[in-house]
Every structure is written in C-alpha cells, then in structure tokens.
Amino acid sequence: MSDHHPRAQADADAHAHARSRTFDELIAEAEAVSVDGWDFSWLDGRATEERPAWGYARSMADRMARATAALDIQTGGGEVLASVPRLPPLTVATESWPPNVTRATALLHPLGVAVVADPDEPPLPFADGAFDLVVSRHPVHAWWKEIARVLRPGGRYFSQEVGPASVFELVEYFLGPQPPEVRSARDPERAREAAGAAGLDVVDLRTASLRTEFRDIGAVVYFLRKVIWMVPGFTVERYRDRLAALHLRIEAEGPFVATTTRFLIEAVKPAPGL
C-alpha cells in the first residue's frame, strides 16, 4: 500500500479513475491482477497505510551491513531483502509459496542470495548456530525455538510482525465479530514470552497502531486475495453481496477505514557465560 507522500497527484488521479468505473469493472480488474510477491504498488492511489516510525527496512539493512551470515525467513517475493544496499557475505532466504519462491529466486539470485523452498514449519533446514542474524518481516508464525537454534551465540533476531486485531474492521465486516482469543492473537507480550522461553533475550519491543484506508472495492478484493489469512477462503463469488454493499458504502461515505497494528521485536541469543 502507498504511504502518504508527495505522489499525491498521481494517487488522486488513480482514485478518480477507480471511481469512474462500475462495481463489476473494479471487481474484474482486481480478480485478474497477479498477487504474487509482496509488492503492494498496485494499490497506489487506491489504498493507503501508515508506516511505523521505526523504519523496518532501513533498520534491517543497518544490521545486515554488520552481519557475516544472515537468514531472511518467509521472504515473500524477496522485495525487502533486495532493497538492502550491503548484504552479508552469506545470505539465505526461505519461502514456502511456490510463486513467491520463483519470484524471489529471480530477484535475489543475481544479488548472491540463496533462496530455499521451505514449508515454514520446524525444523529450519540449517545447522545449529549457522547465522549471526535472522530477520523476518510479517512472518505468519515465528518458530522461536528454531530461530534460537540457528542463531550463533551473540547473534540476533530482528522482525516486524503483524499485531493483534490488525485490519479487523475489514475482517469483521466479512466474518462478523471475532472471539476474544482471535482478537488477542499475535500479542507482542506473548512474543516476548515465547522468545524468552526459547532462550533469547528481548532487547527491543515496540508497537504501533496505524490508519489504513481502502478507497475502492477493487482495493479490498486485491488485499484479501493477497493477504489470504485475513478472510480465509475469500472469493468474490462467496462474498459478492457483502462486496456490493461495501462498494455502495465507499461510494456514498468515502474510504473504508481500518486500523493496522504492527510490532517490532529484537532478541539476542546470549553468549556462553552471560
């Protein structure tokens, strides 16, 4: 999704173009576009999402510049890792979804990064202590014991994760009210506890609540096709009536607003004797 930045005129033009089309046209376009990778530029002008103040990609790149062996877990299409100006001598990325494995391989191999197809379930296919830096942006699940195992003593894990009840205004529009245990999942304090239980010391934990806007129904469809765990089993056919009602609401009232939650966590594996 686009940030709020000086590209405002282009975004306004894209938004105006979307508003000139019918519900069926917007839906057809959003169903046809590829959702491979983790690039949300298709949403420019059609959806906006505030970014956390900590700047994950920049901070991750700073740590990469000081590492000798790094692992990026669940790299998606490799877009964030590819933005790093200076990669460690040994850099490896894992990904589970076949289209993204192909995309990440094409993007990262020229940069010297090995891409490993991995089911995102324990165990990670690496030896104990193989890396001094492990990173992950928006992992579906953080396998803390495996992260600790593949880190060398003194190594660190650095990750930005989706927080609790993120974009749940949209989720609950389609699925109805969610139970407390679902709304409280992905709690950053639980992540802190899990990291500690795996033997890691959490040295930084920050949270952010951020404004997200969907400016047309095509943006909603694209988002739910791409972020498949938000509304499991989402298809246009299954939710056409709800989509049509939401389209009319956006046309009458303006953007559908939701709250995105994120947290940043950094943990260190203690060296022996510390």
Phi, psi and omega in degrees: 000155183279150171276172170277112184206180187295359179279026188301320183295317178298319178296318180297321179295318179296320179295317179296322179295320179296319182292341180278354184255158182280167176305311182297322179294317180296318179295314182299318180296314183291331177286332187275333186287146179291142176245020176294155176077189182230037177257122183257021185295340177300335182275358180304127182084351184242340175206149176228149177218122175298149180255147176298147184293339186285345176062074186303310186300317180294315181293321177295320179297322177299319180288323177300322183295338181258356184269159175252331178216121187230149178233128174253112183271136180055061187289350185067229176272007178083009188296317182291315180298322180294341181278354183287123183294325184226105180273152176297160179305325175242115179227129182231145176231144174246153177200146185256328187277118187310315178300324179286327175301315179297314181295314180295321178300314180297325183279322190263331180304318178298342179267001179087015181264130175275130179253125184247125174286122186218139185284005182060036175224149178300148359270156169293143186278051182219156181286162175302139174065027185285338188228147172262354175214129172236132180230160175197131176252116178060052176296144175296320177210136176265114179272089192297320181296323178289321177300314179297322183295317185277351175279140172282159175304132184089350179283169184222153175249133183226123188210144166252127183238157172288134182269188184289143175053038181287129181056032184286343171302320178284315179304312185284341172298321182269323188256350185083175182304135181262147182293159183306323182293333176282317180296330183265000177298155180068030178292129182298330178291328174293323177297319178300316181295318181294321177297316179296321179296333179274000177096013180257148176260117178283120183254349178205135176211116182229151180234159178210140171246126194229144182279132177234137179234135171250118190263349173206164187292333176298322178297321178297313182297315180300314181300314183287333173289326186274316181261079198290343182275353180293308176234087185305136180075016181298131167218154177298318182300317183293325187244025185301318182296316179293322177296317180297319179294321179291323176302313180296323179295315179295318179299323185274323190247348183100191188304145171280123186255134177224167179248120175269136176243141180221154167219147178254132179225136176228130183224146183242140174271116184300143173284154180306136177089354180261000000 
